[in-house]
């Protein structure tokens, strides 16, 4: 991934990655940013909230992407302007991904943030 310009995330300090990316965007740096969902290897109860925090803190929209093993397709879905109403925003994300399945569907993590009752905070950094 490094050869493609990927930046590894230090899981011990994942929140730092969000801060660094936000600072780069605010400084006017132009780059492509792709954030893959957590839980695709081992499964988790929640998604990490870094993608949400980056979009909200920079005012940038979020474009949903997918690789669907069921239909053997990949692509981009809708672009969402996040509202800050975490539950409502995540409902839209869940609706898009409801019919999509990854390579190992049994390891799917439902698109859900730990805190969908308020703003996504640093408790689930990454």
OpenMM code with the backbone's topology and positions (N, CA, C; nanometers):
from openmm import Vec3, app, unit

residues = "UNK UNK UNK UNK UNK UNK UNK UNK UNK UNK UNK UNK UNK UNK UNK UNK UNK UNK UNK UNK UNK UNK UNK UNK UNK UNK UNK UNK UNK UNK UNK UNK UNK UNK UNK UNK UNK UNK UNK UNK UNK UNK UNK UNK UNK UNK UNK UNK UNK UNK UNK UNK UNK UNK UNK UNK UNK UNK UNK UNK UNK UNK UNK UNK UNK UNK UNK UNK UNK UNK UNK UNK UNK UNK UNK UNK UNK UNK UNK UNK UNK UNK UNK UNK UNK UNK UNK UNK UNK UNK UNK UNK UNK UNK UNK UNK UNK UNK UNK UNK UNK UNK UNK UNK UNK UNK UNK UNK UNK UNK UNK UNK UNK UNK UNK UNK UNK UNK UNK UNK UNK UNK UNK UNK UNK UNK".split()
positions = [
    Vec3(0.0820, -0.1200, 0.0000),
    Vec3(0.0000, 0.0000, 0.0000),
    Vec3(0.0862, 0.1261, 0.0000),
    Vec3(0.2032, 0.1199, 0.0619),
    Vec3(0.2909, 0.2372, 0.0633),
    Vec3(0.3270, 0.2820, -0.0774),
    Vec3(0.3492, 0.1869, -0.1683),
    Vec3(0.3847, 0.2203, -0.3061),
    Vec3(0.2728, 0.2961, -0.3767),
    Vec3(0.1496, 0.2746, -0.3325),
    Vec3(0.0347, 0.3452, -0.3899),
    Vec3(0.0069, 0.4769, -0.3186),
    Vec3(0.0884, 0.5099, -0.2185),
    Vec3(0.0669, 0.6336, -0.1433),
    Vec3(-0.0108, 0.6123, -0.0154),
    Vec3(-0.0336, 0.4866, 0.0203),
    Vec3(-0.1078, 0.4565, 0.1429),
    Vec3(-0.0302, 0.4976, 0.2666),
    Vec3(-0.1021, 0.5348, 0.3687),
    Vec3(-0.0425, 0.5747, 0.4961),
    Vec3(-0.0877, 0.4751, 0.6009),
    Vec3(0.0050, 0.4035, 0.6633),
    Vec3(-0.0360, 0.3085, 0.7667),
    Vec3(-0.0877, 0.3811, 0.8906),
    Vec3(-0.1828, 0.3208, 0.9567),
    Vec3(-0.2398, 0.3782, 1.0785),
    Vec3(-0.1754, 0.3118, 1.1990),
    Vec3(-0.1235, 0.3936, 1.2887),
    Vec3(-0.0691, 0.3431, 1.4145),
    Vec3(-0.1885, 0.3190, 1.5059),
    Vec3(-0.2299, 0.1942, 1.5211),
    Vec3(-0.3495, 0.1617, 1.6005),
    Vec3(-0.3362, 0.2035, 1.7467),
    Vec3(-0.2127, 0.2188, 1.7947),
    Vec3(-0.1922, 0.2638, 1.9327),
    Vec3(-0.2267, 0.4112, 1.9483),
    Vec3(-0.2270, 0.4869, 1.8366),
    Vec3(-0.2571, 0.6305, 1.8406),
    Vec3(-0.3361, 0.6686, 1.7163),
    Vec3(-0.4457, 0.5972, 1.6922),
    Vec3(-0.5246, 0.6175, 1.5709),
    Vec3(-0.5839, 0.7571, 1.5620),
    Vec3(-0.6166, 0.8187, 1.6745),
    Vec3(-0.6720, 0.9538, 1.6746),
    Vec3(-0.5768, 1.0547, 1.6134),
    Vec3(-0.4491, 1.0292, 1.6253),
    Vec3(-0.3481, 1.1186, 1.5671),
    Vec3(-0.3621, 1.1225, 1.4150),
    Vec3(-0.3960, 1.0099, 1.3547),
    Vec3(-0.4143, 1.0040, 1.2099),
    Vec3(-0.5265, 1.0977, 1.1673),
    Vec3(-0.6375, 1.0970, 1.2394),
    Vec3(-0.7494, 1.1860, 1.2072),
    Vec3(-0.7031, 1.3310, 1.2169),
    Vec3(-0.6345, 1.3660, 1.3241),
    Vec3(-0.5845, 1.5029, 1.3413),
    Vec3(-0.4914, 1.5420, 1.2280),
    Vec3(-0.4011, 1.4531, 1.1892),
    Vec3(-0.3060, 1.4814, 1.0813),
    Vec3(-0.3771, 1.5027, 0.9482),
    Vec3(-0.4744, 1.4186, 0.9177),
    Vec3(-0.5474, 1.4317, 0.7912),
    Vec3(-0.6276, 1.5608, 0.7890),
    Vec3(-0.6952, 1.5926, 0.8977),
    Vec3(-0.7715, 1.7173, 0.9055),
    Vec3(-0.6783, 1.8371, 0.8851),
    Vec3(-0.5621, 1.8342, 0.9482),
    Vec3(-0.4660, 1.9447, 0.9340),
    Vec3(-0.4186, 1.9574, 0.7889),
    Vec3(-0.3934, 1.8469, 0.7226),
    Vec3(-0.3487, 1.8498, 0.5829),
    Vec3(-0.4564, 1.9076, 0.4921),
    Vec3(-0.5816, 1.8695, 0.5165),
    Vec3(-0.6925, 1.9213, 0.4355),
    Vec3(-0.7079, 2.0712, 0.4592),
    Vec3(-0.7052, 2.1127, 0.5842),
    Vec3(-0.7192, 2.2556, 0.6165),
    Vec3(-0.6044, 2.3393, 0.5612),
    Vec3(-0.4862, 2.2771, 0.5457),
    Vec3(-0.3701, 2.3467, 0.4896),
    Vec3(-0.3787, 2.3570, 0.3370),
    Vec3(-0.4803, 2.2957, 0.2786),
    Vec3(-0.5004, 2.3057, 0.1350),
    Vec3(-0.4330, 2.1978, 0.0534),
    Vec3(-0.3766, 2.0984, 0.1200),
    Vec3(-0.3127, 1.9894, 0.0463),
    Vec3(-0.4190, 1.9136, -0.0322),
    Vec3(-0.3861, 1.8784, -0.1542),
    Vec3(-0.4791, 1.8049, -0.2400),
    Vec3(-0.4328, 1.6602, -0.2488),
    Vec3(-0.5210, 1.5696, -0.2134),
    Vec3(-0.4896, 1.4274, -0.2178),
    Vec3(-0.6191, 1.3485, -0.2157),
    Vec3(-0.6115, 1.2234, -0.2564),
    Vec3(-0.7269, 1.1342, -0.2489),
    Vec3(-0.7239, 1.0622, -0.1152),
    Vec3(-0.8382, 1.0482, -0.0550),
    Vec3(-0.8462, 0.9795, 0.0740),
    Vec3(-0.9500, 0.8696, 0.0652),
    Vec3(-0.9065, 0.7474, 0.0905),
    Vec3(-0.9959, 0.6320, 0.0946),
    Vec3(-0.9810, 0.5709, 0.2323),
    Vec3(-1.0920, 0.5540, 0.3020),
    Vec3(-1.0908, 0.4940, 0.4348),
    Vec3(-1.1690, 0.3643, 0.4250),
    Vec3(-1.1032, 0.2543, 0.4562),
    Vec3(-1.1710, 0.1250, 0.4506),
    Vec3(-1.2343, 0.0951, 0.5861),
    Vec3(-1.3448, 0.0219, 0.5868),
    Vec3(-1.4117, -0.0064, 0.7127),
    Vec3(-1.3328, -0.1013, 0.8014),
    Vec3(-1.3455, -0.0821, 0.9296),
    Vec3(-1.2847, -0.1722, 1.0261),
    Vec3(-1.3757, -0.2934, 1.0417),
    Vec3(-1.3175, -0.4047, 1.0791),
    Vec3(-1.3991, -0.5229, 1.1059),
    Vec3(-1.4108, -0.6167, 0.9883),
    Vec3(-1.3405, -0.5882, 0.8787),
    Vec3(-1.3518, -0.6749, 0.7621),
    Vec3(-1.2710, -0.8023, 0.7778),
    Vec3(-1.1810, -0.8073, 0.8735),
    Vec3(-1.1011, -0.9288, 0.8935),
    Vec3(-1.1540, -1.0132, 1.0083),
    Vec3(-1.1846, -0.9480, 1.1196),
    Vec3(-1.2236, -1.0252, 1.2362),
    Vec3(-1.3616, -0.9929, 1.2883),
    Vec3(-1.4194, -0.8885, 1.2389),
    Vec3(-1.5516, -0.8495, 1.2849),
    Vec3(-1.5460, -0.7750, 1.4165),
    Vec3(-1.6201, -0.6705, 1.4267),
    Vec3(-1.6316, -0.5891, 1.5475),
    Vec3(-1.7773, -0.5505, 1.5637),
    Vec3(-1.8121, -0.4988, 1.6779),
    Vec3(-1.9497, -0.4554, 1.7011),
    Vec3(-1.9776, -0.3202, 1.6369),
    Vec3(-1.8723, -0.2389, 1.6196),
    Vec3(-1.8910, -0.1029, 1.5694),
    Vec3(-1.7840, -0.0670, 1.4675),
    Vec3(-1.8167, 0.0282, 1.3812),
    Vec3(-1.7173, 0.0884, 1.2934),
    Vec3(-1.6400, 0.1912, 1.3739),
    Vec3(-1.5159, 0.2156, 1.3363),
    Vec3(-1.4389, 0.3259, 1.3919),
    Vec3(-1.4983, 0.4549, 1.3366),
    Vec3(-1.4836, 0.5651, 1.4086),
    Vec3(-1.5505, 0.6881, 1.3667),
    Vec3(-1.4605, 0.7886, 1.2948),
    Vec3(-1.3377, 0.7509, 1.2613),
    Vec3(-1.2450, 0.8444, 1.1983),
    Vec3(-1.2989, 0.9058, 1.0700),
    Vec3(-1.3612, 0.8246, 0.9841),
    Vec3(-1.4157, 0.8775, 0.8590),
    Vec3(-1.5193, 0.9862, 0.8861),
    Vec3(-1.6012, 0.9637, 0.9879),
    Vec3(-1.7074, 1.0597, 1.0221),
    Vec3(-1.6462, 1.1883, 1.0755),
    Vec3(-1.5487, 1.1743, 1.1632),
    Vec3(-1.4840, 1.2913, 1.2222),
    Vec3(-1.4119, 1.3742, 1.1171),
    Vec3(-1.3430, 1.3078, 1.0240),
    Vec3(-1.2730, 1.3812, 0.9180),
    Vec3(-1.3729, 1.4606, 0.8343),
    Vec3(-1.4808, 1.3961, 0.7919),
    Vec3(-1.5809, 1.4643, 0.7088),
    Vec3(-1.6445, 1.5810, 0.7829),
    Vec3(-1.6811, 1.5613, 0.9079),
    Vec3(-1.7460, 1.6688, 0.9854),
    Vec3(-1.6493, 1.7834, 1.0162),
    Vec3(-1.5269, 1.7511, 1.0546),
    Vec3(-1.4321, 1.8557, 1.0934),
    Vec3(-1.3814, 1.9370, 0.9747),
    Vec3(-1.3887, 1.8817, 0.8538),
    Vec3(-1.3421, 1.9544, 0.7356),
    Vec3(-1.4567, 2.0081, 0.6511),
    Vec3(-1.5787, 1.9611, 0.6778),
    Vec3(-1.6925, 2.0025, 0.5962),
    Vec3(-1.6971, 1.9336, 0.4608),
    Vec3(-1.6145, 1.8330, 0.4436),
    Vec3(-1.6111, 1.7620, 0.3161),
    Vec3(-1.7213, 1.6569, 0.3107),
    Vec3(-1.7751, 1.6323, 0.1914),
    Vec3(-1.8763, 1.5267, 0.1781),
    Vec3(-1.8116, 1.3892, 0.1835),
    Vec3(-1.8937, 1.2894, 0.2009),
    Vec3(-1.8506, 1.1511, 0.2116),
    Vec3(-1.9112, 1.0742, 0.0943),
    Vec3(-1.8268, 1.0103, 0.0147),
    Vec3(-1.8756, 0.9265, -0.0948),
    Vec3(-1.8599, 0.7816, -0.0529),
    Vec3(-1.9679, 0.7073, -0.0587),
    Vec3(-1.9669, 0.5670, -0.0186),
    Vec3(-1.9187, 0.4803, -0.1342),
    Vec3(-1.8309, 0.3878, -0.1040),
    Vec3(-1.7803, 0.2949, -0.2040),
    Vec3(-1.8071, 0.1528, -0.1588),
    Vec3(-1.7956, 0.0594, -0.2505),
    Vec3(-1.8242, -0.0793, -0.2143),
    Vec3(-1.7532, -0.1775, -0.3065),
    Vec3(-1.7334, -0.2949, -0.2544),
    Vec3(-1.6962, -0.4137, -0.3300),
    Vec3(-1.7973, -0.5184, -0.2839),
    Vec3(-1.8816, -0.5640, -0.3745),
    Vec3(-1.9895, -0.6565, -0.3382),
    Vec3(-1.9617, -0.7950, -0.3960),
    Vec3(-1.9329, -0.8863, -0.3073),
    Vec3(-1.9006, -1.0238, -0.3468),
    Vec3(-2.0222, -1.0942, -0.4086),
    Vec3(-2.1408, -1.0602, -0.3623),
    Vec3(-2.2623, -1.1253, -0.4116),
    Vec3(-2.2822, -1.1014, -0.5609),
    Vec3(-2.2661, -0.9764, -0.6041),
    Vec3(-2.2885, -0.9412, -0.7442),
    Vec3(-2.1587, -0.9299, -0.8235),
    Vec3(-2.0443, -0.9470, -0.7524),
    Vec3(-1.9121, -0.9347, -0.8141),
    Vec3(-1.8963, -0.7979, -0.8822),
    Vec3(-1.9366, -0.6953, -0.8096),
    Vec3(-1.9258, -0.5586, -0.8602),
    Vec3(-1.8557, -0.4711, -0.7573),
    Vec3(-1.8068, -0.3603, -0.8050),
    Vec3(-1.7458, -0.2597, -0.7180),
    Vec3(-1.7837, -0.1238, -0.7752),
    Vec3(-1.7854, -0.0256, -0.6901),
    Vec3(-1.8189, 0.1064, -0.7417),
    Vec3(-1.8353, 0.2087, -0.6329),
    Vec3(-1.8881, 0.3215, -0.6737),
    Vec3(-1.9147, 0.4320, -0.5820),
    Vec3(-2.0645, 0.4516, -0.5710),
    Vec3(-2.1075, 0.4820, -0.4516),
    Vec3(-2.2483, 0.5079, -0.4262),
    Vec3(-2.2715, 0.6565, -0.4123),
    Vec3(-2.3668, 0.6926, -0.3310),
    Vec3(-2.4018, 0.8343, -0.3162),
    Vec3(-2.2949, 0.9122, -0.2400),
    Vec3(-2.2940, 1.0415, -0.2628),
    Vec3(-2.2103, 1.1328, -0.1864),
    Vec3(-2.3017, 1.2024, -0.0866),
    Vec3(-2.2647, 1.1938, 0.0406),
    Vec3(-2.3471, 1.2482, 0.1482),
    Vec3(-2.2785, 1.3668, 0.2141),
    Vec3(-2.3544, 1.4698, 0.2406),
    Vec3(-2.3085, 1.5791, 0.3255),
    Vec3(-2.3566, 1.5432, 0.4653),
    Vec3(-2.2645, 1.5087, 0.5526),
    Vec3(-2.3039, 1.4660, 0.6873),
    Vec3(-2.3631, 1.5833, 0.7636),
    Vec3(-2.4672, 1.5540, 0.8395),
    Vec3(-2.5433, 1.6593, 0.9070),
    Vec3(-2.4995, 1.6841, 1.0505),
    Vec3(-2.4284, 1.5892, 1.1088),
    Vec3(-2.3962, 1.5979, 1.2515),
    Vec3(-2.4959, 1.5205, 1.3353),
    Vec3(-2.6097, 1.4831, 1.2762),
    Vec3(-2.7055, 1.3946, 1.3418),
    Vec3(-2.6553, 1.2533, 1.3115),
    Vec3(-2.5718, 1.2016, 1.3997),
    Vec3(-2.4993, 1.0770, 1.3739),
    Vec3(-2.5942, 0.9622, 1.3410),
    Vec3(-2.7009, 0.9476, 1.4172),
    Vec3(-2.7944, 0.8369, 1.3930),
    Vec3(-2.8569, 0.8484, 1.2544),
    Vec3(-2.8991, 0.9672, 1.2165),
    Vec3(-2.9610, 0.9873, 1.0849),
    Vec3(-2.8604, 0.9628, 0.9722),
    Vec3(-2.7397, 1.0162, 0.9887),
    Vec3(-2.6362, 0.9952, 0.8875),
    Vec3(-2.6043, 0.8468, 0.8734),
    Vec3(-2.5920, 0.7775, 0.9855),
    Vec3(-2.5598, 0.6348, 0.9815),
    Vec3(-2.6765, 0.5527, 0.9272),
    Vec3(-2.7996, 0.5967, 0.9469),
    Vec3(-2.9143, 0.5288, 0.8860),
    Vec3(-2.9021, 0.5315, 0.7340),
    Vec3(-2.8593, 0.6449, 0.6780),
    Vec3(-2.8415, 0.6560, 0.5326),
    Vec3(-2.7291, 0.5633, 0.4863),
    Vec3(-2.6222, 0.5562, 0.5632),
    Vec3(-2.5100, 0.4687, 0.5289),
    Vec3(-2.5528, 0.3218, 0.5375),
    Vec3(-2.6243, 0.2863, 0.6445),
    Vec3(-2.6733, 0.1483, 0.6586),
    Vec3(-2.7650, 0.1098, 0.5436),
    Vec3(-2.8526, 0.2012, 0.5026),
    Vec3(-2.9461, 0.1717, 0.3936),
    Vec3(-2.8694, 0.1406, 0.2651),
    Vec3(-2.7625, 0.2150, 0.2378),
    Vec3(-2.6841, 0.1901, 0.1173),
    Vec3(-2.6155, 0.0535, 0.1222),
    Vec3(-2.5575, 0.0187, 0.2368),
    Vec3(-2.4815, -0.1053, 0.2473),
    Vec3(-2.5671, -0.2284, 0.2801),
    Vec3(-2.6964, -0.2118, 0.2995),
    Vec3(-2.7829, -0.3216, 0.3428),
    Vec3(-2.7790, -0.4419, 0.2492),
    Vec3(-2.7662, -0.4197, 0.1202),
    Vec3(-2.7696, -0.5321, 0.0251),
    Vec3(-2.6314, -0.5681, -0.0290),
    Vec3(-2.5262, -0.5223, 0.0374),
    Vec3(-2.3905, -0.5492, -0.0083),
    Vec3(-2.3233, -0.6484, 0.0865),
    Vec3(-2.2416, -0.7365, 0.0293),
    Vec3(-2.1727, -0.8367, 0.1102),
    Vec3(-2.0260, -0.8436, 0.0689),
    Vec3(-1.9379, -0.8540, 0.1660),
    Vec3(-1.7954, -0.8641, 0.1397),
    Vec3(-1.7522, -1.0064, 0.1109),
    Vec3(-1.6222, -1.0260, 0.1052),
    Vec3(-1.5652, -1.1566, 0.0744),
    Vec3(-1.6081, -1.2622, 0.1756),
    Vec3(-1.6156, -1.2224, 0.3022),
    Vec3(-1.6612, -1.3140, 0.4073),
    Vec3(-1.7828, -1.2511, 0.4773),
    Vec3(-1.9003, -1.2724, 0.4232),
    Vec3(-2.0206, -1.2087, 0.4778),
    Vec3(-2.0439, -1.2377, 0.6255),
    Vec3(-1.9961, -1.3529, 0.6733),
    Vec3(-2.0149, -1.3870, 0.8147),
    Vec3(-1.9344, -1.2951, 0.9070),
    Vec3(-1.8403, -1.2227, 0.8526),
    Vec3(-1.7593, -1.1307, 0.9331),
    Vec3(-1.8037, -0.9854, 0.9177),
    Vec3(-1.9171, -0.9657, 0.8558),
    Vec3(-1.9676, -0.8305, 0.8312),
    Vec3(-1.9921, -0.7572, 0.9627),
    Vec3(-1.9504, -0.6327, 0.9660),
    Vec3(-1.9799, -0.5449, 1.0785),
    Vec3(-2.0854, -0.4463, 1.0322),
    Vec3(-2.1993, -0.4470, 1.0954),
    Vec3(-2.3070, -0.3539, 1.0620),
    Vec3(-2.2530, -0.2116, 1.0709),
    Vec3(-2.2805, -0.1271, 0.9712),
    Vec3(-2.2360, 0.0123, 0.9790),
    Vec3(-2.3015, 0.0825, 1.0989),
    Vec3(-2.2301, 0.0897, 1.2073),
    Vec3(-2.2825, 0.1484, 1.3301),
    Vec3(-2.1652, 0.2080, 1.4070),
    Vec3(-2.1840, 0.3290, 1.4554),
    Vec3(-2.0844, 0.3919, 1.5416),
    Vec3(-2.1253, 0.3703, 1.6863),
    Vec3(-2.0284, 0.3619, 1.7716),
    Vec3(-2.0564, 0.3392, 1.9134),
    Vec3(-2.1510, 0.4468, 1.9681),
    Vec3(-2.1284, 0.5707, 1.9268),
    Vec3(-2.2113, 0.6795, 1.9772),
    Vec3(-2.2957, 0.7374, 1.8649),
    Vec3(-2.4144, 0.6838, 1.8484),
    Vec3(-2.5061, 0.7382, 1.7488),
    Vec3(-2.6102, 0.8293, 1.8127),
    Vec3(-2.5892, 0.8651, 1.9371),
    Vec3(-2.6838, 0.9546, 2.0038),
    Vec3(-2.6335, 1.0983, 2.0062),
    Vec3(-2.5100, 1.1202, 1.9631),
    Vec3(-2.4536, 1.2549, 1.9611),
    Vec3(-2.3395, 1.2585, 1.8629),
    Vec3(-2.2599, 1.3610, 1.8701),
    Vec3(-2.1462, 1.3736, 1.7785),
    Vec3(-2.0476, 1.2615, 1.8038),
    Vec3(-1.9909, 1.2100, 1.6965),
    Vec3(-1.8896, 1.1059, 1.7092),
    Vec3(-1.7686, 1.1646, 1.7772),
    Vec3(-1.7276, 1.1047, 1.8854),
    Vec3(-1.6167, 1.1576, 1.9643),
    Vec3(-1.4946, 1.0706, 1.9568),
    Vec3(-1.3922, 1.1047, 2.0299),
    Vec3(-1.2660, 1.0341, 2.0202),
    Vec3(-1.2636, 0.8949, 2.0806),
    Vec3(-1.3741, 0.8468, 2.1363),
    Vec3(-1.3740, 0.7154, 2.2005),
    Vec3(-1.3505, 0.6013, 2.1032),
    Vec3(-1.3778, 0.6221, 1.9757),
    Vec3(-1.3584, 0.5178, 1.8759),
    Vec3(-1.2675, 0.5692, 1.7652),
    Vec3(-1.1585, 0.6270, 1.8015),
    Vec3(-1.0691, 0.6893, 1.7055),
    Vec3(-1.0219, 0.5905, 1.6037),
    Vec3(-1.0029, 0.6409, 1.4838),
    Vec3(-0.9513, 0.5584, 1.3762),
    Vec3(-1.0319, 0.5755, 1.2523),
] * unit.nanometer
topology = app.Topology()
chain = topology.addChain("A")
for resn in residues:
    res = topology.addResidue(resn, chain)
    for name in ("N", "CA", "C"):
        topology.addAtom(name, app.Element.getBySymbol(name[0]), res)
